[in-house]
Amino acid sequence: MSTGTLLAIIIPIVVVLVLVAVAVSMLRRRSHLRERFGPEYERTVEGSDSRLAAERELRSRERRHDALEIKPLPDAARDRYTQEWTGVQQEFVDRPEDAVHDADRLVTSLMHERGYPTEGFEQQMRDLSVEHGRTLEHYRAAHEVEGLSTRSRATTEQLRGAMVHYRALFDELLADGGGRAQHSRT
């Protein structure tokens, strides 16, 4: 068999193997992103020009998140936050709008103490999406109602829902801080 014939056989095989390796690598990366970001993966893809652009955005979020100094909470801080949350829930009975605003501030404070930057809602969402993608819808919904309540346009039921949504993220942030949070329902 001549060298030309061997090359004609070997080169296509190598090209196919390289293409298979690239495809497998892309599928693994995509699977990793889907697992890590949960529903936020699809949300980002839907809001992007292409799946590749969305995946670049998600990898960028991972790099930013990896550079943050996210830390667990000391027991005393976790206990303090738990007590503050109980107070916010109790406040809901008499002043639901104030309680929702306080819940928002408490979640933001907890994020800050854990090491998350808190320089704007959209950036908070991107930073949280890396490890808390499954609870982001709760945070979005709560934040939307909090905005309505600022303009006195939220119903009591919406405010109650916002408290439940804030609690979902609050509990997850608190649990990731070193313990499992347990709270009574609003």
ZARO-918454 format. One record per residue: residue in three letters; x, z, y of N, C-alpha, C, O in turn; residue number from 1. Coordinates in steps of 0.2 Angstrom, whole numbers. Layout:
<atoms>
+-----+-------+-------+-------+-------+-------+-------+-------+-------+-------+-------+-------+-------+-----+
!  aa !  n_c1 !  n_c3 !  n_c2 ! ca_c1 ! ca_c3 ! ca_c2 !  c_c1 !  c_c3 !  c_c2 !  o_c1 !  o_c3 !  o_c2 !   i !
+-----+-------+-------+-------+-------+-------+-------+-------+-------+-------+-------+-------+-------+-----+
! ALA !     X !     Z !     Y !     X !     Z !     Y !     X !     Z !     Y !     X !     Z !     Y ! NUM !
...
+-----+-------+-------+-------+-------+-------+-------+-------+-------+-------+-------+-------+-------+-----+
</atoms>
This chain:
<atoms>
+-----+-------+-------+-------+-------+-------+-------+-------+-------+-------+-------+-------+-------+-----+
!  aa !  n_c1 !  n_c3 !  n_c2 ! ca_c1 ! ca_c3 ! ca_c2 !  c_c1 !  c_c3 !  c_c2 !  o_c1 !  o_c3 !  o_c2 !   i !
+-----+-------+-------+-------+-------+-------+-------+-------+-------+-------+-------+-------+-------+-----+
! MET !     4 !     0 !    -6 !     0 !     0 !     0 !     5 !     0 !     6 !     9 !     4 !     7 !   1 !
! SER !     3 !    -4 !    11 !     7 !    -5 !    17 !     6 !     1 !    22 !     1 !     4 !    22 !   2 !
! THR !    11 !     2 !    26 !    10 !     7 !    32 !     4 !     6 !    36 !     0 !    10 !    38 !   3 !
! GLY !     2 !     0 !    38 !    -3 !    -2 !    42 !   -10 !     0 !    38 !   -14 !     3 !    41 !   4 !
! THR !   -10 !    -1 !    32 !   -16 !     1 !    28 !   -17 !     8 !    28 !   -23 !    11 !    29 !   5 !
! LEU !   -12 !    12 !    27 !   -12 !    19 !    26 !   -14 !    22 !    33 !   -18 !    26 !    33 !   6 !
! LEU !   -11 !    19 !    38 !   -13 !    21 !    45 !   -21 !    20 !    46 !   -24 !    24 !    49 !   7 !
! ALA !   -23 !    14 !    44 !   -30 !    12 !    45 !   -35 !    17 !    41 !   -40 !    18 !    43 !   8 !
! ILE !   -32 !    20 !    36 !   -36 !    25 !    32 !   -35 !    32 !    35 !   -40 !    36 !    36 !   9 !
! ILE !   -29 !    34 !    37 !   -28 !    41 !    39 !   -30 !    42 !    46 !   -33 !    47 !    47 !  10 !
! ILE !   -30 !    37 !    51 !   -32 !    39 !    58 !   -39 !    40 !    58 !   -41 !    45 !    61 !  11 !
! PRO !   -44 !    36 !    55 !   -51 !    38 !    55 !   -52 !    44 !    52 !   -57 !    48 !    55 !  12 !
! ILE !   -49 !    46 !    47 !   -50 !    53 !    44 !   -48 !    58 !    48 !   -52 !    63 !    49 !  13 !
! VAL !   -42 !    58 !    52 !   -40 !    63 !    57 !   -45 !    63 !    62 !   -47 !    69 !    65 !  14 !
! VAL !   -47 !    57 !    65 !   -52 !    57 !    70 !   -59 !    61 !    68 !   -61 !    65 !    72 !  15 !
! VAL !   -61 !    60 !    62 !   -67 !    63 !    60 !   -66 !    70 !    59 !   -70 !    74 !    61 !  16 !
! LEU !   -60 !    72 !    57 !   -59 !    79 !    56 !   -59 !    83 !    63 !   -61 !    89 !    63 !  17 !
! VAL !   -56 !    80 !    68 !   -55 !    83 !    74 !   -62 !    83 !    77 !   -64 !    88 !    80 !  18 !
! LEU !   -66 !    78 !    76 !   -73 !    78 !    79 !   -77 !    84 !    76 !   -81 !    87 !    79 !  19 !
! VAL !   -76 !    85 !    69 !   -80 !    90 !    66 !   -77 !    97 !    68 !   -81 !   101 !    69 !  20 !
! ALA !   -71 !    98 !    69 !   -68 !   104 !    72 !   -71 !   105 !    79 !   -73 !   111 !    80 !  21 !
! VAL !   -71 !   100 !    83 !   -74 !   101 !    90 !   -81 !   103 !    89 !   -83 !   108 !    93 !  22 !
! ALA !   -85 !   100 !    85 !   -92 !   101 !    84 !   -93 !   109 !    82 !   -98 !   112 !    84 !  23 !
! VAL !   -89 !   111 !    77 !   -90 !   117 !    74 !   -88 !   122 !    79 !   -92 !   128 !    80 !  24 !
! SER !   -83 !   121 !    83 !   -81 !   126 !    89 !   -87 !   126 !    94 !   -88 !   132 !    96 !  25 !
! MET !   -90 !   121 !    96 !   -95 !   121 !   101 !  -101 !   125 !    98 !  -104 !   129 !   102 !  26 !
! LEU !  -103 !   124 !    92 !  -108 !   127 !    89 !  -107 !   135 !    88 !  -112 !   139 !    89 !  27 !
! ARG !  -101 !   137 !    87 !   -99 !   144 !    86 !  -100 !   147 !    93 !  -102 !   152 !    94 !  28 !
! ARG !   -97 !   143 !    98 !   -97 !   146 !   105 !  -105 !   147 !   108 !  -107 !   152 !   111 !  29 !
! ARG !  -109 !   142 !   106 !  -116 !   142 !   108 !  -119 !   148 !   104 !  -123 !   151 !   107 !  30 !
! SER !  -118 !   148 !    98 !  -121 !   154 !    94 !  -119 !   161 !    97 !  -123 !   165 !    98 !  31 !
! HIS !  -112 !   161 !    99 !  -110 !   168 !   102 !  -114 !   169 !   109 !  -116 !   175 !   110 !  32 !
! LEU !  -114 !   164 !   113 !  -118 !   165 !   119 !  -125 !   166 !   118 !  -128 !   171 !   121 !  33 !
! ARG !  -129 !   163 !   113 !  -136 !   165 !   112 !  -136 !   172 !   109 !  -141 !   176 !   112 !  34 !
! GLU !  -132 !   174 !   105 !  -132 !   181 !   103 !  -131 !   186 !   108 !  -134 !   191 !   109 !  35 !
! ARG !  -126 !   185 !   112 !  -124 !   190 !   117 !  -129 !   190 !   123 !  -130 !   195 !   126 !  36 !
! PHE !  -132 !   184 !   125 !  -136 !   184 !   131 !  -143 !   185 !   129 !  -148 !   186 !   134 !  37 !
! GLY !  -145 !   184 !   123 !  -152 !   184 !   121 !  -156 !   179 !   125 !  -155 !   173 !   125 !  38 !
! PRO !  -162 !   181 !   127 !  -167 !   177 !   130 !  -164 !   174 !   137 !  -166 !   169 !   139 !  39 !
! GLU !  -159 !   177 !   140 !  -156 !   175 !   146 !  -152 !   168 !   145 !  -151 !   164 !   149 !  40 !
! TYR !  -150 !   167 !   138 !  -147 !   161 !   137 !  -152 !   155 !   138 !  -150 !   150 !   142 !  41 !
! GLU !  -158 !   155 !   135 !  -163 !   150 !   136 !  -165 !   149 !   144 !  -166 !   144 !   146 !  42 !
! ARG !  -166 !   155 !   147 !  -168 !   155 !   154 !  -162 !   151 !   158 !  -164 !   147 !   163 !  43 !
! THR !  -156 !   152 !   157 !  -151 !   149 !   160 !  -150 !   142 !   159 !  -149 !   138 !   163 !  44 !
! VAL !  -151 !   140 !   153 !  -151 !   133 !   151 !  -157 !   129 !   154 !  -156 !   124 !   157 !  45 !
! GLU !  -163 !   132 !   154 !  -169 !   129 !   158 !  -168 !   128 !   165 !  -170 !   124 !   168 !  46 !
! GLY !  -164 !   133 !   168 !  -163 !   133 !   175 !  -157 !   129 !   177 !  -155 !   129 !   183 !  47 !
! SER !  -154 !   126 !   173 !  -147 !   122 !   174 !  -148 !   114 !   173 !  -153 !   112 !   170 !  48 !
! ASP !  -144 !   111 !   176 !  -144 !   103 !   175 !  -143 !   101 !   168 !  -145 !    96 !   166 !  49 !
! SER !  -139 !   105 !   164 !  -137 !   103 !   157 !  -136 !   109 !   153 !  -134 !   115 !   156 !  50 !
! ARG !  -136 !   109 !   147 !  -134 !   114 !   142 !  -126 !   116 !   143 !  -125 !   122 !   143 !  51 !
! LEU !  -122 !   111 !   144 !  -115 !   113 !   145 !  -114 !   116 !   152 !  -110 !   121 !   152 !  52 !
! ALA !  -117 !   114 !   157 !  -117 !   118 !   163 !  -119 !   125 !   163 !  -116 !   130 !   165 !  53 !
! ALA !  -125 !   126 !   159 !  -127 !   133 !   158 !  -122 !   137 !   154 !  -121 !   143 !   156 !  54 !
! GLU !  -119 !   134 !   149 !  -115 !   138 !   145 !  -108 !   139 !   149 !  -105 !   145 !   148 !  55 !
! ARG !  -106 !   135 !   153 !  -100 !   136 !   158 !  -102 !   142 !   162 !   -98 !   147 !   163 !  56 !
! GLU !  -108 !   142 !   165 !  -111 !   148 !   169 !  -110 !   155 !   165 !  -108 !   160 !   168 !  57 !
! LEU !  -113 !   154 !   159 !  -113 !   160 !   155 !  -106 !   163 !   153 !  -105 !   169 !   153 !  58 !
! ARG !  -101 !   158 !   152 !   -95 !   160 !   150 !   -91 !   163 !   157 !   -87 !   168 !   156 !  59 !
! SER !   -93 !   160 !   163 !   -91 !   163 !   169 !   -93 !   170 !   170 !   -89 !   175 !   172 !  60 !
! ARG !   -99 !   171 !   168 !  -102 !   178 !   169 !   -98 !   183 !   164 !   -97 !   189 !   166 !  61 !
! GLU !   -97 !   181 !   158 !   -93 !   185 !   153 !   -86 !   187 !   156 !   -84 !   192 !   156 !  62 !
! ARG !   -83 !   182 !   159 !   -76 !   183 !   162 !   -77 !   188 !   168 !   -73 !   193 !   168 !  63 !
! ARG !   -82 !   187 !   172 !   -83 !   192 !   178 !   -84 !   199 !   175 !   -81 !   204 !   177 !  64 !
! HIS !   -88 !   199 !   170 !   -90 !   206 !   167 !   -84 !   209 !   163 !   -83 !   215 !   164 !  65 !
! ASP !   -80 !   205 !   160 !   -74 !   208 !   157 !   -69 !   211 !   162 !   -66 !   215 !   160 !  66 !
! ALA !   -69 !   208 !   168 !   -65 !   211 !   173 !   -68 !   218 !   176 !   -64 !   221 !   180 !  67 !
! LEU !   -74 !   219 !   175 !   -77 !   225 !   178 !   -75 !   231 !   174 !   -73 !   230 !   168 !  68 !
! GLU !   -75 !   237 !   177 !   -73 !   243 !   173 !   -80 !   247 !   172 !   -81 !   252 !   175 !  69 !
! ILE !   -83 !   244 !   167 !   -90 !   247 !   165 !   -88 !   253 !   160 !   -84 !   253 !   156 !  70 !
! LYS !   -91 !   259 !   162 !   -88 !   265 !   159 !   -95 !   269 !   157 !  -100 !   269 !   159 !  71 !
! PRO !   -94 !   273 !   151 !   -99 !   278 !   149 !  -100 !   283 !   154 !   -95 !   285 !   158 !  72 !
! LEU !  -106 !   286 !   154 !  -107 !   292 !   159 !  -105 !   299 !   155 !  -106 !   299 !   149 !  73 !
! PRO !  -102 !   303 !   159 !  -101 !   310 !   157 !  -108 !   313 !   155 !  -113 !   311 !   158 !  74 !
! ASP !  -108 !   318 !   151 !  -114 !   321 !   149 !  -118 !   324 !   155 !  -124 !   324 !   155 !  75 !
! ALA !  -114 !   327 !   159 !  -118 !   330 !   165 !  -121 !   325 !   169 !  -127 !   326 !   172 !  76 !
! ALA !  -118 !   319 !   170 !  -121 !   314 !   174 !  -127 !   311 !   170 !  -133 !   310 !   174 !  77 !
! ARG !  -127 !   310 !   164 !  -133 !   308 !   160 !  -138 !   313 !   161 !  -144 !   310 !   161 !  78 !
! ASP !  -137 !   319 !   160 !  -142 !   324 !   161 !  -145 !   324 !   168 !  -151 !   324 !   169 !  79 !
! ARG !  -141 !   323 !   173 !  -144 !   323 !   180 !  -148 !   317 !   181 !  -154 !   317 !   184 !  80 !
! TYR !  -146 !   311 !   178 !  -151 !   305 !   178 !  -157 !   306 !   175 !  -162 !   304 !   177 !  81 !
! THR !  -157 !   309 !   169 !  -163 !   310 !   165 !  -168 !   315 !   169 !  -174 !   313 !   169 !  82 !
! GLN !  -165 !   320 !   172 !  -169 !   324 !   176 !  -172 !   320 !   182 !  -178 !   321 !   184 !  83 !
! GLU !  -168 !   316 !   186 !  -170 !   312 !   191 !  -176 !   308 !   189 !  -181 !   307 !   193 !  84 !
! TRP !  -175 !   305 !   183 !  -180 !   300 !   181 !  -187 !   304 !   180 !  -192 !   301 !   181 !  85 !
! THR !  -186 !   310 !   177 !  -192 !   314 !   176 !  -196 !   315 !   183 !  -202 !   315 !   183 !  86 !
! GLY !  -192 !   317 !   188 !  -195 !   318 !   194 !  -198 !   312 !   197 !  -204 !   312 !   200 !  87 !
! VAL !  -195 !   306 !   196 !  -198 !   300 !   198 !  -205 !   298 !   195 !  -210 !   296 !   198 !  88 !
! GLN !  -205 !   299 !   188 !  -211 !   299 !   185 !  -217 !   303 !   187 !  -222 !   301 !   188 !  89 !
! GLN !  -215 !   309 !   188 !  -220 !   314 !   191 !  -222 !   312 !   198 !  -228 !   313 !   200 !  90 !
! GLU !  -218 !   309 !   202 !  -220 !   307 !   209 !  -225 !   302 !   208 !  -229 !   301 !   213 !  91 !
! PHE !  -225 !   298 !   203 !  -229 !   292 !   202 !  -237 !   294 !   203 !  -241 !   290 !   206 !  92 !
! VAL !  -238 !   300 !   201 !  -245 !   302 !   201 !  -248 !   302 !   208 !  -254 !   300 !   209 !  93 !
! ASP !  -244 !   305 !   213 !  -247 !   306 !   219 !  -244 !   300 !   224 !  -248 !   299 !   229 !  94 !
! ARG !  -239 !   297 !   223 !  -236 !   292 !   227 !  -233 !   286 !   223 !  -227 !   286 !   222 !  95 !
! PRO !  -237 !   282 !   220 !  -235 !   277 !   216 !  -230 !   272 !   219 !  -225 !   270 !   216 !  96 !
! GLU !  -231 !   270 !   225 !  -227 !   265 !   228 !  -220 !   268 !   229 !  -215 !   265 !   228 !  97 !
! ASP !  -220 !   275 !   232 !  -214 !   278 !   233 !  -210 !   279 !   226 !  -204 !   278 !   226 !  98 !
! ALA !  -213 !   280 !   221 !  -210 !   281 !   214 !  -207 !   275 !   212 !  -201 !   275 !   209 !  99 !
! VAL !  -210 !   269 !   213 !  -207 !   263 !   211 !  -201 !   261 !   215 !  -196 !   259 !   213 ! 100 !
! HIS !  -201 !   263 !   222 !  -195 !   262 !   226 !  -189 !   267 !   224 !  -184 !   265 !   223 ! 101 !
! ASP !  -191 !   273 !   222 !  -186 !   278 !   220 !  -184 !   276 !   213 !  -178 !   277 !   211 ! 102 !
! ALA !  -188 !   273 !   209 !  -185 !   270 !   202 !  -180 !   265 !   203 !  -175 !   264 !   200 ! 103 !
! ASP !  -182 !   260 !   208 !  -177 !   255 !   209 !  -170 !   258 !   212 !  -165 !   255 !   209 ! 104 !
! ARG !  -171 !   262 !   216 !  -164 !   265 !   219 !  -161 !   269 !   213 !  -155 !   269 !   213 ! 105 !
! LEU !  -164 !   272 !   209 !  -161 !   276 !   203 !  -158 !   272 !   198 !  -152 !   273 !   196 ! 106 !
! VAL !  -161 !   266 !   197 !  -158 !   261 !   192 !  -152 !   258 !   195 !  -146 !   257 !   192 ! 107 !
! THR !  -152 !   257 !   202 !  -146 !   254 !   205 !  -141 !   259 !   206 !  -135 !   257 !   205 ! 108 !
! SER !  -142 !   265 !   207 !  -137 !   271 !   207 !  -134 !   271 !   200 !  -128 !   272 !   200 ! 109 !
! LEU !  -138 !   271 !   195 !  -135 !   272 !   188 !  -131 !   266 !   186 !  -125 !   267 !   184 ! 110 !
! MET !  -133 !   260 !   188 !  -128 !   254 !   188 !  -122 !   255 !   191 !  -116 !   254 !   188 ! 111 !
! HIS !  -122 !   257 !   197 !  -116 !   258 !   201 !  -111 !   263 !   198 !  -105 !   262 !   197 ! 112 !
! GLU !  -114 !   269 !   196 !  -110 !   274 !   192 !  -107 !   272 !   186 !  -102 !   274 !   184 ! 113 !
! ARG !  -110 !   267 !   182 !  -108 !   264 !   176 !  -102 !   259 !   178 !   -98 !   258 !   173 ! 114 !
! GLY !  -102 !   257 !   184 !   -96 !   252 !   186 !   -99 !   245 !   187 !   -95 !   241 !   188 ! 115 !
! TYR !  -105 !   244 !   187 !  -108 !   237 !   189 !  -108 !   237 !   197 !  -110 !   241 !   200 ! 116 !
! PRO !  -106 !   231 !   199 !  -107 !   230 !   207 !  -114 !   230 !   208 !  -118 !   227 !   204 ! 117 !
! THR !  -116 !   232 !   214 !  -123 !   232 !   216 !  -124 !   228 !   222 !  -129 !   230 !   227 ! 118 !
! GLU !  -121 !   223 !   224 !  -121 !   219 !   230 !  -126 !   214 !   231 !  -126 !   210 !   235 ! 119 !
! GLY !  -131 !   214 !   227 !  -137 !   209 !   228 !  -140 !   208 !   221 !  -137 !   209 !   216 ! 120 !
! PHE !  -147 !   208 !   221 !  -151 !   207 !   215 !  -149 !   202 !   211 !  -148 !   203 !   205 ! 121 !
! GLU !  -148 !   196 !   213 !  -146 !   190 !   209 !  -139 !   191 !   205 !  -138 !   190 !   200 ! 122 !
! GLN !  -134 !   194 !   209 !  -128 !   196 !   206 !  -129 !   201 !   201 !  -125 !   201 !   196 ! 123 !
! GLN !  -133 !   206 !   202 !  -134 !   211 !   198 !  -137 !   208 !   191 !  -135 !   210 !   186 ! 124 !
! MET !  -141 !   204 !   192 !  -144 !   200 !   186 !  -139 !   197 !   182 !  -139 !   197 !   176 ! 125 !
! ARG !  -135 !   193 !   185 !  -129 !   190 !   182 !  -125 !   195 !   178 !  -123 !   193 !   172 ! 126 !
! ASP !  -123 !   200 !   182 !  -118 !   205 !   179 !  -122 !   208 !   173 !  -118 !   209 !   167 ! 127 !
! LEU !  -128 !   210 !   173 !  -131 !   214 !   168 !  -133 !   209 !   162 !  -133 !   212 !   156 ! 128 !
! SER !  -133 !   203 !   163 !  -135 !   198 !   158 !  -130 !   198 !   152 !  -132 !   196 !   147 ! 129 !
! VAL !  -124 !   200 !   154 !  -119 !   199 !   148 !  -120 !   204 !   143 !  -120 !   203 !   137 ! 130 !
! GLU !  -122 !   210 !   144 !  -124 !   215 !   139 !  -131 !   218 !   139 !  -133 !   221 !   134 ! 131 !
! HIS !  -135 !   216 !   144 !  -142 !   218 !   144 !  -147 !   212 !   145 !  -152 !   213 !   148 ! 132 !
! GLY !  -145 !   207 !   142 !  -149 !   201 !   142 !  -156 !   202 !   140 !  -161 !   198 !   142 ! 133 !
! ARG !  -157 !   206 !   135 !  -164 !   207 !   132 !  -168 !   212 !   136 !  -174 !   212 !   135 ! 134 !
! THR !  -166 !   215 !   141 !  -170 !   219 !   145 !  -170 !   216 !   153 !  -173 !   219 !   157 ! 135 !
! LEU !  -167 !   211 !   154 !  -167 !   208 !   161 !  -174 !   206 !   163 !  -176 !   207 !   169 ! 136 !
! GLU !  -179 !   204 !   158 !  -185 !   202 !   160 !  -189 !   208 !   163 !  -193 !   207 !   168 ! 137 !
! HIS !  -188 !   214 !   160 !  -191 !   220 !   163 !  -188 !   221 !   170 !  -192 !   223 !   174 ! 138 !
! TYR !  -182 !   220 !   171 !  -179 !   221 !   178 !  -182 !   216 !   183 !  -184 !   218 !   188 ! 139 !
! ARG !  -182 !   210 !   181 !  -185 !   205 !   185 !  -193 !   207 !   187 !  -194 !   207 !   193 ! 140 !
! ALA !  -196 !   209 !   182 !  -204 !   210 !   183 !  -204 !   216 !   188 !  -208 !   216 !   192 ! 141 !
! ALA !  -200 !   221 !   186 !  -200 !   227 !   190 !  -198 !   226 !   198 !  -202 !   228 !   202 ! 142 !
! HIS !  -193 !   222 !   198 !  -191 !   220 !   205 !  -196 !   216 !   209 !  -197 !   217 !   215 ! 143 !
! GLU !  -199 !   212 !   206 !  -205 !   208 !   209 !  -210 !   212 !   211 !  -213 !   212 !   217 ! 144 !
! VAL !  -213 !   217 !   207 !  -218 !   222 !   209 !  -215 !   226 !   215 !  -219 !   228 !   220 ! 145 !
! GLU !  -209 !   228 !   215 !  -206 !   233 !   220 !  -206 !   229 !   226 !  -208 !   232 !   232 ! 146 !
! GLY !  -205 !   222 !   226 !  -206 !   218 !   232 !  -213 !   218 !   235 !  -214 !   218 !   241 ! 147 !
! LEU !  -218 !   217 !   230 !  -225 !   217 !   232 !  -227 !   224 !   235 !  -230 !   224 !   240 ! 148 !
! SER !  -224 !   229 !   233 !  -226 !   236 !   235 !  -223 !   237 !   242 !  -226 !   241 !   246 ! 149 !
! THR !  -217 !   234 !   243 !  -214 !   235 !   250 !  -219 !   232 !   255 !  -219 !   234 !   261 ! 150 !
! ARG !  -223 !   227 !   253 !  -228 !   224 !   258 !  -235 !   226 !   257 !  -240 !   224 !   259 ! 151 !
! SER !  -235 !   232 !   253 !  -242 !   235 !   251 !  -247 !   230 !   248 !  -253 !   230 !   249 ! 152 !
! ARG !  -244 !   226 !   243 !  -248 !   221 !   240 !  -248 !   222 !   232 !  -251 !   218 !   229 ! 153 !
! ALA !  -246 !   228 !   230 !  -246 !   229 !   223 !  -251 !   234 !   221 !  -253 !   238 !   224 ! 154 !
! THR !  -255 !   232 !   215 !  -260 !   236 !   213 !  -257 !   242 !   209 !  -251 !   242 !   207 ! 155 !
! THR !  -261 !   247 !   208 !  -258 !   253 !   204 !  -256 !   251 !   197 !  -251 !   254 !   195 ! 156 !
! GLU !  -260 !   247 !   194 !  -258 !   244 !   187 !  -251 !   241 !   188 !  -247 !   242 !   183 ! 157 !
! GLN !  -250 !   237 !   193 !  -244 !   233 !   193 !  -238 !   238 !   194 !  -233 !   238 !   192 ! 158 !
! LEU !  -239 !   243 !   198 !  -234 !   248 !   200 !  -233 !   252 !   193 !  -227 !   254 !   192 ! 159 !
! ARG !  -238 !   254 !   189 !  -237 !   257 !   183 !  -233 !   253 !   178 !  -228 !   255 !   175 ! 160 !
! GLY !  -234 !   246 !   178 !  -230 !   242 !   174 !  -223 !   241 !   177 !  -218 !   241 !   172 ! 161 !
! ALA !  -222 !   242 !   183 !  -215 !   242 !   186 !  -211 !   248 !   183 !  -205 !   247 !   182 ! 162 !
! MET !  -214 !   253 !   183 !  -211 !   260 !   181 !  -209 !   259 !   174 !  -204 !   261 !   172 ! 163 !
! VAL !  -213 !   256 !   170 !  -212 !   255 !   163 !  -206 !   250 !   162 !  -201 !   251 !   158 ! 164 !
! HIS !  -206 !   245 !   166 !  -200 !   240 !   166 !  -194 !   243 !   168 !  -189 !   242 !   165 ! 165 !
! TYR !  -194 !   247 !   174 !  -188 !   250 !   176 !  -185 !   255 !   171 !  -179 !   255 !   170 ! 166 !
! ARG !  -190 !   258 !   167 !  -188 !   263 !   162 !  -184 !   259 !   156 !  -179 !   262 !   154 ! 167 !
! ALA !  -186 !   253 !   155 !  -183 !   250 !   149 !  -176 !   249 !   151 !  -171 !   250 !   147 ! 168 !
! LEU !  -174 !   246 !   157 !  -167 !   245 !   159 !  -164 !   252 !   160 !  -158 !   253 !   158 ! 169 !
! PHE !  -167 !   257 !   163 !  -164 !   263 !   164 !  -162 !   266 !   157 !  -156 !   269 !   157 ! 170 !
! ASP !  -166 !   266 !   152 !  -165 !   269 !   146 !  -159 !   266 !   143 !  -154 !   269 !   140 ! 171 !
! GLU !  -159 !   259 !   143 !  -153 !   255 !   140 !  -146 !   257 !   144 !  -141 !   258 !   140 ! 172 !
! LEU !  -147 !   257 !   150 !  -140 !   259 !   154 !  -138 !   266 !   152 !  -132 !   267 !   152 ! 173 !
! LEU !  -143 !   270 !   152 !  -141 !   277 !   150 !  -139 !   278 !   143 !  -134 !   282 !   142 ! 174 !
! ALA !  -142 !   275 !   138 !  -140 !   275 !   131 !  -133 !   272 !   131 !  -129 !   274 !   127 ! 175 !
! ASP !  -131 !   266 !   134 !  -125 !   263 !   134 !  -120 !   268 !   137 !  -114 !   267 !   136 ! 176 !
! GLY !  -122 !   273 !   141 !  -117 !   278 !   144 !  -115 !   283 !   139 !  -112 !   288 !   141 ! 177 !
! GLY !  -117 !   283 !   133 !  -115 !   288 !   128 !  -120 !   291 !   124 !  -118 !   295 !   120 ! 178 !
! GLY !  -126 !   291 !   126 !  -132 !   294 !   122 !  -138 !   290 !   122 !  -139 !   286 !   126 ! 179 !
! ARG !  -143 !   292 !   118 !  -149 !   289 !   118 !  -154 !   293 !   122 !  -155 !   298 !   121 ! 180 !
! ALA !  -157 !   289 !   127 !  -162 !   292 !   131 !  -169 !   292 !   128 !  -170 !   287 !   125 ! 181 !
! GLN !  -172 !   297 !   129 !  -179 !   297 !   127 !  -183 !   300 !   133 !  -182 !   305 !   135 ! 182 !
! HIS !  -189 !   296 !   134 !  -193 !   298 !   140 !  -200 !   297 !   138 !  -202 !   293 !   134 ! 183 !
! SER !  -204 !   301 !   141 !  -211 !   301 !   140 !  -214 !   295 !   143 !  -211 !   293 !   148 ! 184 !
! ARG !  -220 !   292 !   141 !  -223 !   286 !   144 !  -226 !   288 !   151 !  -229 !   293 !   152 ! 185 !
! THR !  -226 !   283 !   155 !  -229 !   284 !   162 !  -236 !   282 !   161 !  -240 !   282 !   166 ! 186 !
+-----+-------+-------+-------+-------+-------+-------+-------+-------+-------+-------+-------+-------+-----+
</atoms>
